[in-house]
Amino acid sequence: MVQLRLFFIFILVIVSSVVSAQVSSVTLSGIIKNKTDKLAIQYVNVVVKSDKDGAFIAGTMTNDEGRFTISKIKPGNYQLNISFTGFEDKKQSLFVGSLSEFLDIPTIELEERSIALEGVTVTAQAGHVSNKLDKKIYSVADNISQTGGSVLQTMQNLPGITVQDGKVQLRGNDKVTVLIDGKQTALTGFGSQSGLDNLPSSAIDKIEIINNPSSKYDANGNAGIINIIMKKSNQNGFNGKVGFSSGLGSLWIRKENLPTIRPQYTLTPKINPSVSLNYRKDKVNIFIQADNLYTQTLNKNEFVTRKYEDGTMINSQLKRNRNTNFLTTKAGIDWHIDEQNNLTISGMYGSEKIIDRGDQPFFDADISTRLRLWQFLEDELKTTAMATTSYQHKFKDAGHLLNVGFNYTFHREDEKYFYDNYLPSSKGTDSFKLLSDEQVYDVNVDYIKPLKYGRIETGIKVRNRNIPTNMEFKPGANSVLDMNAGGWANYKELIPAVYGNYVFENEKWEAELGLRLEYVKIQYDVNPNHNTYKSDGYNYTQPFPNVRLAYKLNDNNKLSAFYNRRVDRPNEVDIRIFPKYDDAEIIKVGNPGLRPQFTNSVELGYKNIWSKGYFYVAMYHRFADGTITRISSTVPDSKLIYAVFQNAGKSFNTGIETILNQKVSSIYSFNINGNLYRNQINAFTVENLYPEPNTFSADRQTALSGNLKFNNMFRFARGWDGQITAIYLAPDIIPQGKIQSRFSIDTGLKKSVQKGKGELFFNATDLLNTMVIKRKIDGIGFNYTSHDYYETQVLRLGYNYKF
């Protein structure tokens, strides 16, 4: 309680914060008064002219309160000219920078005699991609080679992102927070990432990559934030877009099955219809969007060879044929109550149905004798419902805002597993059911005030999250399931937070200073009959500062330095007490004793922009304490391997990232993204408690790794566009081992038809079918190698029409 009291006292004294979003234009506002009596002057002429040649840019008159607003001013240097009958004309210099979308010009006073005036500096934001160096924005429509697939597939072609084990990584780190429209949702995970491979890209407008988030964002995600922006229109009248795509994957068998199991999926279909509708009239805007992605996929096809110190060798194959249907719908209404007040009410519904049919045979060293066959059927339904209400009050000066929001999320995970376990002398049939209901309440208040040289932003956010989970085992004859590891568990999370940020800019310097203070209380209650784990929890009050300092060498060159402190809290599935049997002999288990991983990061960046391209380079270093990772170990008299989440100690990630973007001609442009980094995990010792206590120790592990992406874009005659993307991922370290290099080529074509209203596209992912995941894991008393020939090659054909 003392910590909580201190936290709320701190709320009363902490000040302001900012998030700088990239914009292409700026809105200026101010008030004009009579210097003698300080009264506002109506109908004053306010004109913005070019500082270079005096050309007229924009103009307006003050209203009955003496206020003026001028929008759509691009970054640059200008003259602000003010004139009114009976008063002396006034001119002052006007600098529009690159950090604030709204600029508040200090009160301008007019008098009847001439006055020497000093210049006024105003800030703004440039519309170039990632001019701030910590934020990159990519349009999904531009990624032709991945159109019609999932969001995860779309992301793997973007600069700075790699995909491994169904998770996205930024600069070789998978501790990434994924947002939808700036909010955490159960669709993509709270503080983690999930469901990205089933969320259709047809629902997405843009993807933002934020390597150095400001304090407005939640503090989790030390690698950064990926913000998925869904499609939404606000054009007048009735308008919309419809689309349909289909595809085929697993065009041929890359590696034959081991004997005696069911065939692996080939020629797997993909179907994705989508519709987006919008109607706007007067003060009301109504929108609805629906996307359905149905796929059959060879989700996993992993061949594993395990070797033990007693000479035993076991060969196995884990093959998973998956059917998935993912439906997402979003609808809402924007009500522009008046010029100063707006209200938006929206809802989102997602339904993800997964059917997995799996086979896992185990053979001896020369694959002459089958030791075991594990066959399973997984029937899983994930349901998500979200309701959001947001209110915005605009003060009289442009950009001066108060935002209030409430977000409720319900997520149900309903899994049923059915197993057949064939041994040489017996057969067993088991099943279990897992039911998890997640409820999340988020309330936030944000205040934004433009200033003469930047802006301030401050706010409060409170999250309450509750996840009751129940695992019910139903054993059959000769059961191999751990019957005492089931039962109920309840995860409870309370996180109030306050943030403040200040941004400053003049013609040469930019500075951003922020602080977020979070109080976190986690309680994980476990049924008292569990054979290993007991109830556990933790709480802390921690500050998370962010600092950015930039120096503009000139209009086209900028240097920046960043510092950030962030945290990765264990997600509920990381501490979940139930063993996961989707692999019969490498069993994954959570750990209620897991604690947060805190990370500090520093970065130096440089960007050079020219008329047809830009060059970007960043050097970064992250150092983490309490590194969260899975540790694999065995217990005496057993060949089973248990992979349990643990805090491994200190780790480091140091690297350099570059992006070169160039438009060569009206036909061809390209971008090259390279990332070279060094990962290090210090020596550590941990104790795995499940299924019985055993100690694991590892020496320091280091690796030099990286990735390279080469995107080629073509714009041909008669509305044809093309793309070819090559991706190379170098070998890297993973917990207790290494992952080998990977390579793929993606390509796509699209053609504009029907006078630009329609679009046809065709693409092929992993055109050469070269993407294979190869790993080597070293444990105490064992090691194993694995090669996963899962489905990566997919051909798609589609059509979109907008009206």
Solvent accessible surface area in square Angstrom, and as a share of the most:
residue,aa,sasa,rsa
1,M,158,0.71
2,V,97,0.56
3,Q,80,0.36
4,L,40,0.20
5,R,143,0.52
6,L,108,0.54
7,F,1,0.00
8,F,92,0.38
9,I,98,0.50
10,F,73,0.31
11,I,23,0.12
12,L,149,0.74
13,V,101,0.58
14,I,27,0.14
15,V,114,0.65
16,S,14,0.09
17,S,0,0.00
18,V,0,0.00
19,V,21,0.12
20,S,1,0.01
21,A,41,0.32
22,Q,22,0.10
23,V,26,0.15
24,S,75,0.49
25,S,36,0.23
26,V,1,0.01
27,T,22,0.13
28,L,0,0.00
29,S,2,0.01
30,G,4,0.04
31,I,28,0.14
32,I,0,0.00
33,K,57,0.24
34,N,31,0.16
35,K,83,0.35
36,T,121,0.70
37,D,73,0.38
38,K,111,0.47
39,L,117,0.58
40,A,43,0.34
41,I,15,0.08
42,Q,73,0.33
43,Y,127,0.48
44,V,0,0.00
45,N,67,0.34
46,V,0,0.00
47,V,34,0.19
48,V,0,0.00
49,K,67,0.29
50,S,20,0.13
51,D,72,0.37
52,K,189,0.80
53,D,107,0.55
54,G,40,0.39
55,A,49,0.38
56,F,132,0.55
57,I,73,0.37
58,A,21,0.16
59,G,38,0.37
60,T,46,0.27
61,M,108,0.48
62,T,2,0.01
63,N,71,0.36
64,D,99,0.51
65,E,67,0.30
66,G,0,0.00
67,R,64,0.23
68,F,4,0.02
69,T,69,0.40
70,I,7,0.04
71,S,59,0.38
72,K,166,0.70
73,I,1,0.01
74,K,138,0.59
75,P,46,0.29
76,G,25,0.24
77,N,72,0.37
78,Y,21,0.08
79,Q,54,0.24
80,L,0,0.00
81,N,24,0.12
82,I,1,0.01
83,S,38,0.24
84,F,62,0.26
85,T,126,0.73
86,G,55,0.53
87,F,40,0.17
88,E,64,0.29
89,D,96,0.50
90,K,25,0.10
91,K,134,0.57
92,Q,11,0.05
93,S,51,0.33
94,L,2,0.01
95,F,24,0.10
96,V,2,0.01
97,G,4,0.04
98,S,9,0.06
99,L,1,0.00
100,S,0,0.00
101,E,70,0.32
102,F,51,0.21
103,L,0,0.00
104,D,29,0.15
105,I,3,0.01
106,P,51,0.32
107,T,67,0.39
108,I,4,0.02
109,E,46,0.21
110,L,3,0.01
111,E,19,0.08
112,E,138,0.62
113,R,165,0.60
114,S,78,0.50
115,I,61,0.31
116,A,104,0.80
117,L,64,0.32
118,E,156,0.70
119,G,47,0.46
120,V,20,0.12
121,T,28,0.16
122,V,1,0.00
123,T,0,0.00
124,A,0,0.00
125,Q,0,0.00
126,A,20,0.16
127,G,44,0.42
128,H,65,0.29
129,V,54,0.31
130,S,3,0.02
131,N,17,0.09
132,K,8,0.04
133,L,0,0.00
134,D,4,0.02
135,K,11,0.05
136,K,3,0.01
137,I,37,0.19
138,Y,36,0.14
139,S,39,0.25
140,V,16,0.09
141,A,65,0.50
142,D,95,0.49
143,N,9,0.05
144,I,8,0.04
145,S,0,0.00
146,Q,1,0.00
147,T,29,0.17
148,G,6,0.06
149,G,1,0.01
150,S,2,0.01
151,V,1,0.00
152,L,11,0.05
153,Q,48,0.22
154,T,3,0.01
155,M,0,0.00
156,Q,50,0.22
157,N,2,0.01
158,L,12,0.06
159,P,5,0.03
160,G,4,0.04
161,I,0,0.00
162,T,11,0.06
163,V,31,0.18
164,Q,26,0.11
165,D,100,0.52
166,G,47,0.45
167,K,81,0.34
168,V,0,0.00
169,Q,24,0.11
170,L,1,0.00
171,R,4,0.01
172,G,13,0.13
173,N,26,0.14
174,D,48,0.25
175,K,48,0.20
176,V,4,0.02
177,T,2,0.01
178,V,0,0.00
179,L,10,0.05
180,I,3,0.02
181,D,50,0.26
182,G,38,0.37
183,K,74,0.31
184,Q,4,0.02
185,T,0,0.00
186,A,8,0.06
187,L,16,0.08
188,T,0,0.00
189,G,8,0.07
190,F,8,0.03
191,G,21,0.20
192,S,26,0.17
193,Q,14,0.06
194,S,50,0.32
195,G,23,0.22
196,L,4,0.02
197,D,67,0.35
198,N,20,0.10
199,L,2,0.01
200,P,0,0.00
201,S,4,0.03
202,S,25,0.16
203,A,0,0.00
204,I,3,0.02
205,D,54,0.28
206,K,66,0.28
207,I,2,0.01
208,E,17,0.08
209,I,1,0.00
210,I,6,0.03
211,N,12,0.06
212,N,13,0.06
213,P,1,0.00
214,S,5,0.03
215,S,5,0.03
216,K,73,0.31
217,Y,33,0.13
218,D,22,0.11
219,A,1,0.01
220,N,1,0.01
221,G,1,0.01
222,N,6,0.03
223,A,0,0.00
224,G,0,0.00
225,I,2,0.01
226,I,0,0.00
227,N,12,0.06
228,I,0,0.00
229,I,39,0.20
230,M,11,0.05
231,K,55,0.23
232,K,102,0.43
233,S,32,0.21
234,N,91,0.46
235,Q,116,0.52
236,N,124,0.64
237,G,30,0.29
238,F,127,0.53
239,N,12,0.06
240,G,12,0.11
241,K,65,0.28
242,V,58,0.33
243,G,10,0.10
244,F,102,0.42
245,S,6,0.04
246,S,43,0.28
247,G,12,0.11
248,L,79,0.39
249,G,0,0.00
250,S,12,0.08
251,L,46,0.23
252,W,139,0.49
253,I,75,0.38
254,R,57,0.21
255,K,79,0.34
256,E,125,0.56
257,N,40,0.21
258,L,21,0.11
259,P,67,0.42
260,T,90,0.52
261,I,25,0.13
262,R,100,0.36
263,P,110,0.69
264,Q,13,0.06
265,Y,48,0.18
266,T,58,0.34
267,L,104,0.52
268,T,0,0.00
269,P,41,0.26
270,K,11,0.05
271,I,69,0.35
272,N,5,0.03
273,P,53,0.33
274,S,21,0.13
275,V,53,0.30
276,S,21,0.13
277,L,56,0.28
278,N,4,0.02
279,Y,93,0.35
280,R,63,0.23
281,K,123,0.52
282,D,120,0.62
283,K,104,0.44
284,V,51,0.29
285,N,1,0.00
286,I,84,0.43
287,F,15,0.06
288,I,83,0.42
289,Q,9,0.04
290,A,28,0.21
291,D,2,0.01
292,N,35,0.18
293,L,8,0.04
294,Y,58,0.22
295,T,22,0.13
296,Q,43,0.19
297,T,30,0.18
298,L,8,0.04
299,N,41,0.21
300,K,45,0.19
301,N,1,0.01
302,E,20,0.09
303,F,22,0.09
304,V,10,0.06
305,T,36,0.21
306,R,3,0.01
307,K,94,0.40
308,Y,19,0.07
309,E,151,0.68
310,D,97,0.50
311,G,65,0.62
312,T,49,0.28
313,M,63,0.28
314,I,12,0.06
315,N,19,0.10
316,S,5,0.03
317,Q,0,0.00
318,L,6,0.03
319,K,1,0.00
320,R,24,0.09
321,N,11,0.06
322,R,48,0.17
323,N,31,0.16
324,T,5,0.03
325,N,52,0.27
326,F,5,0.02
327,L,59,0.30
328,T,2,0.01
329,T,41,0.24
330,K,32,0.14
331,A,43,0.33
332,G,12,0.12
333,I,66,0.33
334,D,13,0.07
335,W,110,0.39
336,H,59,0.26
337,I,55,0.28
338,D,66,0.34
339,E,162,0.73
340,Q,56,0.25
341,N,29,0.15
342,N,25,0.13
343,L,41,0.20
344,T,33,0.19
345,I,85,0.43
346,S,16,0.11
347,G,30,0.29
348,M,10,0.04
349,Y,87,0.33
350,G,2,0.01
351,S,23,0.15
352,E,10,0.04
353,K,76,0.32
354,I,7,0.03
355,I,32,0.16
356,D,0,0.00
357,R,106,0.39
358,G,0,0.00
359,D,1,0.00
360,Q,4,0.02
361,P,0,0.00
362,F,3,0.01
363,F,8,0.03
364,D,36,0.19
365,A,56,0.43
366,D,104,0.54
367,I,69,0.35
368,S,81,0.52
369,T,70,0.41
370,R,81,0.30
371,L,68,0.34
372,R,26,0.09
373,L,9,0.04
374,W,1,0.00
375,Q,31,0.14
376,F,7,0.03
377,L,63,0.31
378,E,10,0.04
379,D,35,0.18
380,E,12,0.05
381,L,70,0.35
382,K,50,0.21
383,T,30,0.17
384,T,4,0.02
385,A,40,0.31
386,M,21,0.09
387,A,51,0.40
388,T,17,0.10
389,T,53,0.31
390,S,42,0.27
391,Y,74,0.28
392,Q,49,0.22
393,H,42,0.19
394,K,81,0.34
395,F,65,0.27
396,K,111,0.47
397,D,19,0.10
398,A,16,0.12
399,G,6,0.06
400,H,20,0.09
401,L,21,0.10
402,L,53,0.26
403,N,34,0.17
404,V,56,0.32
405,G,9,0.09
406,F,84,0.35
407,N,7,0.03
408,Y,56,0.21
409,T,0,0.00
410,F,53,0.22
411,H,25,0.11
412,R,96,0.35
413,E,24,0.11
414,D,27,0.14
415,E,11,0.05
416,K,72,0.30
417,Y,4,0.01
418,F,93,0.39
419,Y,1,0.00
420,D,41,0.21
421,N,2,0.01
422,Y,62,0.23
423,L,68,0.34
424,P,115,0.72
425,S,110,0.71
426,S,37,0.24
427,K,101,0.43
428,G,2,0.02
429,T,70,0.41
430,D,2,0.01
431,S,17,0.11
432,F,8,0.03
433,K,59,0.25
434,L,6,0.03
435,L,62,0.31
436,S,4,0.03
437,D,27,0.14
438,E,15,0.07
439,Q,67,0.30
440,V,1,0.00
441,Y,95,0.36
442,D,9,0.05
443,V,66,0.38
444,N,41,0.21
445,V,60,0.35
446,D,11,0.06
447,Y,64,0.24
448,I,16,0.08
449,K,45,0.19
450,P,0,0.00
451,L,53,0.26
452,K,73,0.31
453,Y,68,0.26
454,G,0,0.00
455,R,24,0.09
456,I,43,0.22
457,E,3,0.01
458,T,37,0.21
459,G,8,0.08
460,I,70,0.35
461,K,43,0.18
462,V,57,0.33
463,R,9,0.03
464,N,71,0.36
465,R,11,0.04
466,N,49,0.25
467,I,6,0.03
468,P,60,0.38
469,T,5,0.03
470,N,65,0.33
471,M,9,0.04
472,E,81,0.37
473,F,24,0.10
474,K,108,0.46
475,P,77,0.48
476,G,32,0.31
477,A,71,0.55
478,N,87,0.45
479,S,41,0.26
480,V,63,0.36
481,L,12,0.06
482,D,34,0.17
483,M,74,0.33
484,N,97,0.50
485,A,0,0.00
486,G,10,0.09
487,G,27,0.26
488,W,118,0.41
489,A,1,0.01
490,N,35,0.18
491,Y,2,0.01
492,K,82,0.35
493,E,11,0.05
494,L,57,0.28
495,I,10,0.05
496,P,5,0.03
497,A,2,0.02
498,V,4,0.02
499,Y,5,0.02
500,G,2,0.02
501,N,0,0.00
502,Y,78,0.30
503,V,0,0.00
504,F,56,0.23
505,E,0,0.00
506,N,45,0.23
507,E,98,0.44
508,K,85,0.36
509,W,109,0.38
510,E,0,0.00
511,A,23,0.18
512,E,4,0.02
513,L,94,0.47
514,G,11,0.11
515,L,50,0.25
516,R,5,0.02
517,L,12,0.06
518,E,1,0.01
519,Y,15,0.06
520,V,0,0.00
521,K,100,0.43
522,I,6,0.03
523,Q,61,0.27
524,Y,3,0.01
525,D,35,0.18
526,V,8,0.04
527,N,8,0.04
528,P,104,0.66
529,N,127,0.65
530,H,5,0.02
531,N,75,0.38
532,T,28,0.17
533,Y,8,0.03
534,K,135,0.57
535,S,58,0.37
536,D,45,0.24
537,G,24,0.23
538,Y,34,0.13
539,N,74,0.38
540,Y,20,0.08
541,T,39,0.23
542,Q,47,0.21
543,P,61,0.39
544,F,7,0.03
545,P,36,0.22
546,N,8,0.04
547,V,60,0.35
548,R,5,0.02
549,L,87,0.43
550,A,1,0.01
551,Y,70,0.27
552,K,23,0.10
553,L,74,0.37
554,N,79,0.41
555,D,136,0.71
556,N,75,0.38
557,N,25,0.13
558,K,12,0.05
559,L,80,0.40
560,S,5,0.03
561,A,37,0.29
562,F,12,0.05
563,Y,67,0.25
564,N,8,0.04
565,R,44,0.16
566,R,12,0.04
567,V,0,0.00
568,D,8,0.04
569,R,29,0.10
570,P,5,0.03
571,N,18,0.09
572,E,6,0.03
573,V,76,0.44
574,D,25,0.13
575,I,8,0.04
576,R,27,0.10
577,I,0,0.00
578,F,8,0.03
579,P,0,0.00
580,K,81,0.34
581,Y,11,0.04
582,D,18,0.09
583,D,12,0.06
584,A,4,0.03
585,E,16,0.07
586,I,23,0.12
587,I,5,0.03
588,K,72,0.30
589,V,3,0.02
590,G,4,0.04
591,N,16,0.08
592,P,6,0.04
593,G,35,0.33
594,L,2,0.01
595,R,79,0.29
596,P,15,0.09
597,Q,7,0.03
598,F,44,0.18
599,T,4,0.02
600,N,34,0.17
601,S,16,0.10
602,V,65,0.37
603,E,8,0.04
604,L,101,0.50
605,G,4,0.04
606,Y,58,0.22
607,K,4,0.02
608,N,35,0.18
609,I,26,0.13
610,W,85,0.30
611,S,115,0.74
612,K,111,0.47
613,G,7,0.06
614,Y,18,0.07
615,F,69,0.29
616,Y,3,0.01
617,V,28,0.16
618,A,1,0.00
619,M,104,0.47
620,Y,8,0.03
621,H,58,0.26
622,R,12,0.04
623,F,75,0.31
624,A,11,0.08
625,D,74,0.38
626,G,15,0.14
627,T,17,0.10
628,I,13,0.07
629,T,14,0.08
630,R,65,0.24
631,I,1,0.01
632,S,11,0.07
633,S,9,0.06
634,T,32,0.18
635,V,15,0.09
636,P,99,0.62
637,D,157,0.81
638,S,34,0.22
639,K,70,0.30
640,L,48,0.24
641,I,0,0.00
642,Y,21,0.08
643,A,6,0.04
644,V,1,0.00
645,F,31,0.13
646,Q,16,0.07
647,N,39,0.20
648,A,1,0.01
649,G,25,0.24
650,K,101,0.43
651,S,17,0.11
652,F,55,0.23
653,N,10,0.05
654,T,58,0.34
655,G,12,0.12
656,I,64,0.32
657,E,1,0.00
658,T,42,0.25
659,I,2,0.01
660,L,60,0.30
661,N,41,0.21
662,Q,42,0.19
663,K,97,0.41
664,V,81,0.46
665,S,49,0.32
666,S,88,0.57
667,I,96,0.49
668,Y,54,0.20
669,S,27,0.18
670,F,31,0.13
671,N,21,0.11
672,I,59,0.30
673,N,1,0.00
674,G,15,0.15
675,N,5,0.02
676,L,96,0.48
677,Y,10,0.04
678,R,103,0.38
679,N,20,0.10
680,Q,20,0.09
681,I,25,0.13
682,N,40,0.21
683,A,66,0.51
684,F,29,0.12
685,T,88,0.51
686,V,16,0.09
687,E,89,0.40
688,N,0,0.00
689,L,73,0.36
690,Y,4,0.01
691,P,44,0.28
692,E,80,0.36
693,P,89,0.56
694,N,24,0.12
695,T,84,0.49
696,F,7,0.03
697,S,59,0.38
698,A,29,0.22
699,D,125,0.65
700,R,147,0.54
701,Q,41,0.18
702,T,50,0.29
703,A,16,0.13
704,L,124,0.62
705,S,3,0.02
706,G,7,0.07
707,N,10,0.05
708,L,88,0.44
709,K,2,0.01
710,F,75,0.31
711,N,8,0.04
712,N,18,0.09
713,M,50,0.22
714,F,53,0.22
715,R,158,0.58
716,F,93,0.39
717,A,81,0.63
718,R,216,0.79
719,G,33,0.32
720,W,103,0.36
721,D,20,0.10
722,G,3,0.03
723,Q,8,0.03
724,I,77,0.39
725,T,0,0.00
726,A,27,0.21
727,I,8,0.04
728,Y,93,0.35
729,L,10,0.05
730,A,19,0.15
731,P,56,0.35
732,D,13,0.07
733,I,14,0.07
734,I,18,0.09
735,P,53,0.33
736,Q,19,0.08
737,G,6,0.06
738,K,102,0.43
739,I,0,0.00
740,Q,74,0.33
741,S,49,0.31
742,R,13,0.05
743,F,77,0.32
744,S,6,0.04
745,I,40,0.20
746,D,2,0.01
747,T,32,0.19
748,G,3,0.03
749,L,75,0.37
750,K,33,0.14
751,K,47,0.20
752,S,51,0.33
753,V,33,0.19
754,Q,101,0.45
755,K,208,0.88
756,G,38,0.37
757,K,105,0.44
758,G,2,0.02
759,E,46,0.21
760,L,82,0.41
761,F,7,0.03
762,F,88,0.37
763,N,0,0.00
764,A,2,0.01
765,T,6,0.04
766,D,4,0.02
767,L,75,0.37
768,L,102,0.51
769,N,19,0.10
770,T,57,0.33
771,M,25,0.11
772,V,18,0.11
773,I,11,0.06
774,K,77,0.33
775,R,32,0.12
776,K,87,0.37
777,I,13,0.07
778,D,73,0.38
779,G,19,0.18
780,I,101,0.51
781,G,26,0.25
782,F,8,0.04
783,N,47,0.24
784,Y,25,0.09
785,T,46,0.27
786,S,0,0.00
787,H,61,0.27
788,D,8,0.04
789,Y,43,0.16
790,Y,59,0.23
791,E,21,0.09
792,T,23,0.13
793,Q,8,0.04
794,V,5,0.03
795,L,58,0.29
796,R,9,0.03
797,L,109,0.54
798,G,6,0.06
799,Y,74,0.28
800,N,24,0.12
801,Y,59,0.23
802,K,111,0.47
803,F,85,0.35
